[in-house]
């Protein structure tokens, strides 16, 4: 199903104008999306659909398929063949950009 990923410049959740940051937050805020990105990054190499599904606590195949479709449409992940996926350079940039949030979450945890 094409056209399922939020896109800058089009209305998205929280923004009628589709400001880029709001489109990104809409995409990343979808259930399981960050987990799929994290597992694709953590694998360090292309990963098969079934292995990715297991790493994501056995989420349903339909949800994983929808998330991968959204990530592909957004340019964050790409198939390497019929069953194997990897992050794109843009996806790796996203993981790098999320580094300060990871640091903040550790500080937050230590202070609680």
Rosetta silent file (secondary structure, phi, psi, omega in degrees, C-alpha in Angstrom):
SEQUENCE: XXXXXXXXXXXXXXXXXXXXXXXXXXXXXXXXXXXXXXXXXXXXXXXXXXXXXXXXXXXXXXXXXXXXXXXXXXXXXXXXXXXXXXXXXXXXXXXXXXXXXXXXXXXXXXXX
SCORE:     score description
SCORE:     0.000 S_00000001
   1 L     0.000  115.426 -179.775    0.000    0.000    0.000 S_00000001
   2 L   -88.857  157.550  176.903    1.687    3.220   -1.135 S_00000001
   3 L    82.902   16.992 -177.896    1.153    6.608    0.418 S_00000001
   4 L   -90.496  -17.749 -178.104    0.922    5.442    4.022 S_00000001
   5 L   -84.713  138.129  174.503    3.947    7.331    5.372 S_00000001
   6 L   -60.147  147.303 -179.542    3.528   10.910    6.575 S_00000001
   7 L  -132.937  137.767  175.198    5.238   13.402    4.270 S_00000001
   8 L   -56.980  142.914  179.215    6.441   16.931    4.900 S_00000001
   9 L    89.652   -7.592  176.713    4.209   19.515    3.269 S_00000001
  10 L  -118.254  150.223  178.926    1.061   17.423    3.646 S_00000001
  11 L   -55.676  136.688  177.770   -1.278   17.441    6.640 S_00000001
  12 E  -136.237  171.340  176.974   -0.143   15.015    9.365 S_00000001
  13 L   -56.612  125.453  176.819   -1.216   14.313   12.931 S_00000001
  14 L    88.327   -2.171 -178.425   -0.667   17.534   14.864 S_00000001
  15 E  -155.708  114.509  177.055   -0.035   19.787   11.859 S_00000001
  16 L   -70.870  -23.317 -178.274   -2.376   20.909    9.115 S_00000001
  17 L   -91.373  -15.354  179.874    0.615   22.308    7.206 S_00000001
  18 L    72.048   38.155  176.260    2.794   19.202    7.449 S_00000001
  19 L   -51.618  141.659 -175.450    5.842   20.934    8.882 S_00000001
  20 H   -52.121  -43.773 -179.044    8.811   18.564    8.455 S_00000001
  21 H   -65.389  -34.721  178.888    9.348   18.014   12.185 S_00000001
  22 H   -71.083  -37.154  176.280    5.654   17.219   12.657 S_00000001
  23 H   -63.981  -41.133  178.511    5.713   14.747    9.760 S_00000001
  24 H   -64.111  -43.943  179.346    8.771   13.086   11.321 S_00000001
  25 H   -65.065  -36.547  176.066    7.090   12.906   14.739 S_00000001
  26 H   -61.839  -48.427  179.582    3.964   11.443   13.147 S_00000001
  27 H   -60.951  -51.516 -175.201    6.031    8.764   11.403 S_00000001
  28 H   -70.867  -21.637 -179.745    8.190    7.935   14.426 S_00000001
  29 L   -82.054   -3.836  178.964    5.227    7.981   16.797 S_00000001
  30 L   -71.380  143.701 -177.306    3.492    5.090   15.113 S_00000001
  31 L   -51.669  128.543  176.360    3.263    1.926   17.164 S_00000001
  32 L    77.145   -8.538 -173.200    6.417   -0.199   16.845 S_00000001
  33 H   -60.968  -50.242 -178.862    8.124    2.211   14.416 S_00000001
  34 H   -63.697  -35.102  178.745   11.038    3.181   16.663 S_00000001
  35 H   -64.060  -41.847  179.137   11.549   -0.441   17.675 S_00000001
  36 H   -63.887  -44.641  177.859   11.828   -1.523   14.038 S_00000001
  37 H   -59.891  -46.416 -178.950   14.319    1.271   13.348 S_00000001
  38 H   -60.148  -45.439 -178.578   16.325    0.342   16.442 S_00000001
  39 H   -68.187  -35.934  175.097   16.475   -3.351   15.525 S_00000001
  40 H   -63.769  -40.199  178.467   17.492   -2.576   11.936 S_00000001
  41 H   -68.813  -46.432 -175.728   20.274   -0.390   13.304 S_00000001
  42 H   -62.435  -30.475 -178.501   21.298   -2.834   16.028 S_00000001
  43 H   -65.741  -31.415  178.773   21.689   -5.687   13.574 S_00000001
  44 L    72.009   -0.611 -179.693   24.508   -3.801   11.835 S_00000001
  45 L  -155.922  165.340  175.810   23.795   -5.698    8.622 S_00000001
  46 L   -53.025  144.098 -176.340   20.765   -6.530    6.497 S_00000001
  47 E  -131.114  140.313  179.936   18.265   -8.571    8.488 S_00000001
  48 E   -73.709  154.882 -178.353   15.574  -10.966    7.345 S_00000001
  49 H   -54.544  -49.835 -176.379   11.892  -10.313    7.935 S_00000001
  50 H   -65.872  -39.420  177.396   11.392  -13.271   10.289 S_00000001
  51 H   -65.362  -42.218  177.403   14.503  -12.458   12.340 S_00000001
  52 H   -62.151  -40.571  178.529   13.389   -8.837   12.586 S_00000001
  53 H   -61.777  -43.326  178.035    9.942  -10.013   13.679 S_00000001
  54 H   -63.770  -42.313  179.955   11.492  -12.140   16.448 S_00000001
  55 H   -64.521  -25.101  179.670   13.677   -9.257   17.609 S_00000001
  56 L   -96.178   38.649  176.756   10.564   -7.102   17.849 S_00000001
  57 L    55.586   37.713  175.543    8.949   -9.408   20.405 S_00000001
  58 L    58.215   42.461  175.101    7.130  -11.405   17.736 S_00000001
  59 L   -59.698  159.709 -177.812    4.952   -8.525   16.522 S_00000001
  60 L   -64.959  149.482 -178.997    2.421   -9.559   13.938 S_00000001
  61 H   -65.112  -32.148  179.732    3.681   -9.927   10.399 S_00000001
  62 H   -68.862  -38.447  177.560    1.036   -7.501    9.120 S_00000001
  63 H   -67.829  -45.143  179.304    2.170   -4.748   11.508 S_00000001
  64 H   -61.260  -42.505  178.424    5.838   -5.338   10.672 S_00000001
  65 H   -60.987  -42.778  178.748    5.052   -5.269    6.969 S_00000001
  66 H   -64.518  -40.894  179.793    3.161   -1.981    7.376 S_00000001
  67 H   -66.795  -41.996  178.435    6.027   -0.441    9.362 S_00000001
  68 H   -65.174  -37.029  176.385    8.618   -1.511    6.808 S_00000001
  69 H   -61.979  -45.539  178.235    6.449   -0.099    4.020 S_00000001
  70 H   -61.989  -41.653  178.618    6.250    3.223    5.848 S_00000001
  71 H   -66.870  -37.268  176.741    9.993    3.265    6.427 S_00000001
  72 H   -65.195  -45.913  179.487   10.635    2.453    2.773 S_00000001
  73 H   -61.354  -33.202 -179.274    8.290    5.227    1.619 S_00000001
  74 H   -83.357   -7.305 -179.909   10.073    7.664    3.962 S_00000001
  75 L    80.538   15.762 -176.064   13.488    6.609    2.641 S_00000001
  76 L   -92.346  -31.758  178.383   14.617    5.340    6.056 S_00000001
  77 E  -134.851  158.127 -179.765   14.819    1.603    5.273 S_00000001
  78 E  -146.914  145.916  173.771   15.152   -0.398    2.086 S_00000001
  79 E   -74.308  144.509  173.963   14.878   -4.029    1.090 S_00000001
  80 L   -99.545  -19.386  172.430   18.090   -5.665   -0.035 S_00000001
  81 L  -160.548 -159.666 -175.162   16.160   -8.551   -1.554 S_00000001
  82 L   -68.082  -24.792 -175.497   12.691  -10.068   -1.160 S_00000001
  83 L  -130.422    3.880 -174.412   13.014  -10.789    2.580 S_00000001
  84 E  -118.494  139.125 -175.259   15.984   -8.787    3.879 S_00000001
  85 E  -127.451  155.599  175.466   15.994   -5.178    5.096 S_00000001
  86 E  -148.632  160.763  170.870   18.545   -2.527    6.081 S_00000001
  87 E   -76.602  146.600  173.643   18.597    1.101    7.116 S_00000001
  88 L   -84.110  171.490  173.417   19.461    3.576    4.385 S_00000001
  89 H   -55.761  -36.776  176.292   22.056    6.308    4.962 S_00000001
  90 H   -63.975  -38.653  176.887   19.119    8.594    5.834 S_00000001
  91 H   -64.660  -41.308  177.085   17.965    5.990    8.378 S_00000001
  92 H   -65.391  -37.086  175.084   21.428    5.837    9.928 S_00000001
  93 H   -61.393  -38.519  177.477   21.412    9.650   10.104 S_00000001
  94 H   -61.786  -45.898  179.075   18.123    9.409   11.990 S_00000001
  95 H   -60.452  -41.865  177.520   19.630    6.997   14.527 S_00000001
  96 H   -62.267  -42.946  179.805   22.564    9.384   14.989 S_00000001
  97 H   -64.183  -27.415  179.469   20.166   12.303   15.455 S_00000001
  98 L   -81.680   -6.597  179.520   18.332   10.325   18.158 S_00000001
  99 H   -52.182  -48.148  178.690   21.596    9.910   20.133 S_00000001
 100 H   -60.928  -32.420  176.444   20.951   12.949   22.364 S_00000001
 101 H   -66.720  -39.521  176.008   17.500   11.566   23.204 S_00000001
 102 H   -61.865  -44.579  177.423   19.123    8.281   24.242 S_00000001
 103 H   -60.424  -45.728  179.545   21.578   10.219   26.430 S_00000001
 104 H   -61.105  -40.918 -177.931   18.738   12.224   27.959 S_00000001
 105 H   -64.701  -32.923  176.782   16.741    9.063   28.693 S_00000001
 106 H   -68.474  -42.769  176.237   19.688    7.623   30.633 S_00000001
 107 H   -61.480  -44.253  179.133   19.957   10.802   32.717 S_00000001
 108 H   -58.530  -43.899  179.356   16.220   10.719   33.289 S_00000001
 109 H   -62.995  -43.230 -178.795   16.434    7.107   34.440 S_00000001
 110 H   -65.723  -27.635 -177.494   19.294    7.880   36.841 S_00000001
 111 H   -89.233   -5.474 -177.976   17.337   10.740   38.406 S_00000001
 112 L   -91.655    0.000    0.000   14.182    8.783   39.091 S_00000001
